[in-house]
């Protein structure tokens, strides 16, 4: 994947998502392509149609920042999308494909995960679960070391059932994954993961083709737990210092609420565990 035209593919994908009406152009006659035509993007960005064509085809991969910012405006990219677009055009020296390094969770973070008292786990660059506590497994039996969040959310029916807003959850998950990977797409781990998910999940394939990008950050989330019912929890995503790409994920409730009481019961011994099948061990998938 070293010679992939990342810049051109991103421009084309985003162009196909913008309608003429969104940029103030009249829709005249039959349009054979979804979204905007190349010449329309070029006109609105103030560049020649031939130059824009070269960008999409990968014949020019070093446009100026001014050109990229104009294209970002036309394609209505948000801050994350614009930053990603700029990163795709940065010159990167070609290097031989190197063997991926094993992702190692710092000892202090492991201690924190084990003692924090709320569901917590460490998510790797490719969304592998690298460390997790018992409270996390009580929230979802798939939150155990060796599992992969993308595989579980897209391919495991029991995991999907936890999220009433599954479409929104998956959209954010894939956008965060693209942000996490960035332009480093030569790693065989990445190739295998995206390839297998694209084959197995039409939803993943659709979202990956959109090329949405979003920071991996916390938000309020709703979980429909099979034992305690609906839980509304804060989900924090905190970068792990000194561990590139790792995130500490913590679920916690608003104090004094029914959600706090239900979570406390769930992670105590007062309730039976959910009757989900044993978690699949995929640890070998992300070992070098």
Protein Blocks (a to p, Z undefined) as FASTA:
>chain_A
ZZpcfklmmmmmmmmmpcfklnopacehjdfbghjdfklmmmmnopafklmmmmmnopac
cbcfklmmmmmmmnopafklmmmmmmmmpccddddddddddddddfklmmmmmmnopacd
dddfkopafbdcfklmmmpmklcghiafklmmmmmmklmmmpmklmlmmmmmmmmmmmmn
mmmlkbmklmmmmmmmmmmmmklmmmmmnopacdddddddddddfklopaddddddddde
hiahiacddddddehiaklmmmmmmmmmkbccddddddddfklmmgZZ
